[in-house]
Amino acid sequence: MPPSPVPPAVADELSRLVRRWQQLPVGQASVRMPRVVTVVGGLAALSGATSAPPDLGPAVVMDQLVVTAYDACSEGRADDALALLTTLRRDL
């Protein structure tokens, strides 16, 4: 099995974000959804996507975040992905 393209710093940031998201009350998560969706779109753009992923709601958005971060890292954009993820965590 080939090694993951996601460096440890990005994986750690993703873990922190997922934990933080799971701890948010639903009302707070709903208020923060637009920000998370924006970052998911930014990560998708880093990987060369021509359109943003659809907004599937708060129950799925962290899965979208993880997948788009993986894709960005696969394209050699790990540093940019880390910057987006770190800023998002601070915003949550």
N, C-alpha and C positions, 0 to 999 in steps of 0.2 A: 504494500500500500504506500503510495507516495506521501511525503510529508504535507501537512496542511500549509496553505499559502498565508494563513493568518498568523502573524507574529504574536508572541505572548502578550505584548502590551495591548494589542487590539482585543485579543481574547479576554484579557482581564477587564478591560473597559466594557466589553459586551456583557460579561457576567455581572458587573456592578449595575449596569443599566437594567438588565432583566430583573435582578433582585429588587432594585428600587421601584421599578414599574409594578411588580407584583405586590408591593407593600402600599401602593397608593390606593386611597379610596376611589371608588368608581367615579364620583363627581370630579375629583381632582384629575384623574386620568383623562376624563372627557375634555376638560379644559386644556390639557396639555397635548392632546392628540394632534392639533394642527402643527405644532412644533416638531413632533416626532415624524409625522408624515413628510414634512419638509426635509428632514435629515434623510429619511429613506429615499426620497427623490434625489437628493444630493449624492448619496452613495451610489444609486443606480446610474446617475450621470457619470460618476467617476469610472464606472466599468464600461461606459460606452453606450448605455441604453439611450434610446431616442425618445422614450416617454417614461413618465414616472409610473411606478406600480400603483394599482388601484388602492384606495382607502378601504380596507376591509374591517376596520373597527379596532377598538382597544384590545380585544382578546387575541388578535392575530398580529398586531403591529410589531411586537418584539420579534416574532419569527421572521417577518419581512426585514426588520433591521439586521438580524443576524445573517440572513441570506445575502442581502445587498452588500453588507460589509465583507463577507467572504468573496463575493464577486469583485468588489473593488480591490481587495488584496490580491486576488488572482491576476488582476491587470497591472500589478506593481504600484498601486496607489495606497499602500498601507499607511504611510505617513499622513496623507490627506484624510483618510478614513478615521485615523486615530484623532485627528484634530476635530473633526465633526462630532465624533462620539464623545469626546471629553467635554466639548462645549454643551452638548445635549445633556449630559449627566449633570453638569452644573446648573443648567436651566430647569431641570426637574426638581 
